[in-house]
Amino acid sequence: MSQHKEVKRITTHILQEMKARGEKISMLTAYDYSMATILDDAGLDVLLVGDSASNVMAGHETTLPITLDQMIYHAQSVVRGANRAFVVVDLPFGSYQGNSKEALNSAIRIMKESGAHGVKLEGGAEVVESIQRIITAGIPVMGHLGLTPQSIYKFGTYTVRAKDEAEAEKLKADTLLLQEAGCFSVVLEKIPAKLAKEVSESVHIPVIGIGAGPHCDGQVLVVNDMIGLTKGFRPRFLRQYLNLYDGILNAAQQYIKDVKSNDFPNEKEQY
């Protein structure tokens, strides 16, 4: 007699089943072992090793400077901490655009050197050749449409995308194209909620939203923003669940006070 076994690892197949039965998919970014361990223990379905590490971990203004080697380093750390979650890694700027062979080599390096379970890249028709080549090698690919931060200098702003009819139609066409190319999922960033609903209902692959309203099949946030480690960044789509910036600041100030007053370490804190 077969016995039900607890799921040991989220897979693309499980994510597809979640969409089919209407179960929302939870996804957050992670960049290091400690955070990945906490988020995995919490039960996150997907951990994204985002190129947003360029901003929140390295202090760059954009995601463009982060390198493939740096993404692999972060991915290795996250994979070590994730026993259940599906780990997907951003292909960084310059590692896949315009050259499908380079895209494949970049994706292979991420998979072999980090142990991640899939890669994510930005764009639609412009990068479909790279997507197809990566998928042909057996590597799961998550797409990313709408606001694509690697193209920030082309857009010139982080404002909501696809508000006009032409861009909305291209986004819908690109989503179908990515599905046809074999993507297992697509992220829609900062687009009107009504459009995101229409797109989510038009495809059979899971659609993950960030600033795209409640009708997507799942949601993703940058974990540093969600837990309040990021100072002064409060876009409309962000729900901040903690305020760790002030908490850590206060703890550090108390530590300084205790050290300077010779209160730390006390008798119980020495050998």
N, C-alpha and C positions, 0 to 999 in steps of 0.2 A: 504493500500500500504506500502510495506516495505521500509525503508529508510536506506541509507548507514550510518553506525556508525563508528566513528573514533576508531581505535584500541586502547584499553586501556592498554593492556598488551601483550607483545610478548610471544608466547607459542611455544612448540615443534612443533605443527602443522603448525604454521606460518613459522617457520624456514625451515620446510620441503617444504612448498610452495615456499619459496624464492629460494631454490635450484632448484626446478622444473622449475621455470621461469627464472633462470639464474641471479637472483639478489644477489649480493655479501652481505655477512653477516659481520657486523662490531662488533668487540669484543675487549674490553680492560679489564685489571684488575682494581679492586678497593678494598680498604681496610677500608675506613671510610665514614662517612655520608656526609661530605662536598664534597669530591671528587665524590662520587656516585651521589649526587644531580646535580653537574655540568655535568657529563658524561650523565646522564639520560636526562637532559634538552637539551643536544647537539643532542640526538637522537640515541645513541648507541643501537644496537639490543640486545647484551648480555654483562653483566658484570660478570667477573670471580673473585670471591674472592679466589685468588690464594695462595697456600702455599709459593709462592714467598714473601709473607709478612715476612717470616722468614729472608729473605735477606734484603729487602728494608725498612722494618719497624722496625725490631728487630736487624739488623746488624750481623746476623749469616752468616757463610761462605757458608752453604748449606741450603736446605729446610728441612732437617731431624729433627732439634730440635723442630719445632713448634708443639704444642699439639692440640688435638681435642677441648679442652675448648677455646683455643686462636682462633682457626679458627671459632668457633661459635660466639665469641665476635665480630670478624671482620665482619662476615656475618650479624649479627644483625644490625650493624651500616650501612652496605651497603643497606640492604633491606629497612631500614627506609628512605633512600634517593632515592630509585628507584621506580618510579610510572609506568614506561613503560617497561623498559628493563627486559629481562629474567635473573635472578640471579642464577648462578651455583657456587657451592662451592667445592674446593678441599678436598678430604679426605686425611688427613695428613699421613705421614709415620708411620706405626705401627698400624693403625686403621682399616686395612682391609686385609693385606697380610696374606695368609695362614689360615684364619679362616673366613668362610663365615658368621657364626653367629655373630661374632664381627663386620664384615663389615656391616651387616644389622643394628645392634644396633647403630653403628657410624652414618650411613646414617639417621636413624630415629631421632637421637638426633639433627643432623643438621637441618632437615626439621621441627621438632617440635619446637625447641628452637630458630631458627633464622627466620623462615618463608621463607626460600629460595625456589627455584623452581626446583632444581636438584643438583646432585653431580657429581664430576669428579674424576676419579682414573686412575692411570697409569698401563699399562701392557696389555698383550694379553691373550694367552691361560692360563698363570699362574694364572690369577685372574678371569677367566670367571665364575667360580662357585660363587664367591662373587657378580659379576655383575648380574647374573641371580637371585640370591636370593634377591638382592636389588630391581630389577625391578619387581619381583613377588609381592613385597609389594606396588607397585604402584609408586615408586620413579624413576623419569627420571635419566638416567645415560649417561654421556659423557665420552668416552674413551680417551686415550692419548697414542700415540705410537711414535716411533722414539727415539729421545733423551728424556729420562725420568729422570729428575733431582733427583728423590728419589733414583735412582740406581747409582748415580754418583761414589760411591766407587767401584761398580762392573765394571763400564766402565773405570774409572780412568782418564777420560778426558771429556771435553764438546765439542769434535770435532763432525763433521757431521756424522750421523749414516746411516746405510743401503747403504753404497757405494759398498759393495761386494754383489755378487749374492745371497749367502745363506741368509744373513740378509735381503736383499730386498724381497726375496721370503717369509720369515717368516713374515715380516711386511704386505705384501699383504694378506697372509693367516689370520693373526691376525685381520686385518681390516674387512674381511668378517666374521670372527668368532664373532667379537663384534657386527656387524650388525645383525647377526643371533641371537645373545643372547638378542637383543632388545635395544641396545644403540641408542639414538636419534641423536648422532653426535660423531665425533672423531676428536681430535686434532692431527696433525702431526707436530712434532718439529724437525727442523734442519736435513732435509733429502734432497737428490737431487730433484730439481724441476721436472725433467722428471718423476721420480718415483711418486712424489706427484700427478702429472697430471694423471698418469695411475690409481692410487688408487682412486682418486676423481671420475673418469669416470666409475669405476667398481662397485660403490656402489650407493644406492639411498638415503642414509642419508648424511647430510651436513658434509663436511670435512673442518676443520678450520686449517689454516697453521700458523706457526711461524718459519721463516727461511726455508720455504718449497716452495718458488716460488709463481707465480701469478695465478696458475691454480686451486688452492683450491677454495672451495665455499665461503670462508671468511678468514679473517685475525685476529690475536690477537697479541697484544704487552703488555708488562708490562708498565703501565701508567707512572710510575716514570722514566723509561727510555725514553719513547716517549716525555715527556715534559721536559727532561733534568734536573731532580732532582738528578739523579744518576751521580756521578762524575767518569769520566774515563772509563765508560763502553760503548764501541762503536763497537759491532759486526757488521758484514757486513749486516745482515738482518734488523738492526735497522734504521729507519728513525726518526731522532730527530726533532720534530716540534717546540720546544721551547728550550730556555736555561735558565730554572728557577734557576739553581744553581747559575750562575753569577748574575742573577737579584736579588735573595734573598740576596746573599752575599753583593752586593752593597747597597741594601736597609738597611741591618743590620748595615753596616759600617757607613752609613749616619746617622742612628738613634743614634748610639754611639756618633758620632761627635756632633749631635744636643743636646743630653743630657749633655755631658760634657762641652759644651760651653754655657749651660743654654738657648739655643735657643728654646728648647722644654721642656714644653709647653709654647706657647706664649699667649698674652692677649686673643685671640679668642678661645683658647683651655683650658680655665679655667672657673670656675663658680663664 
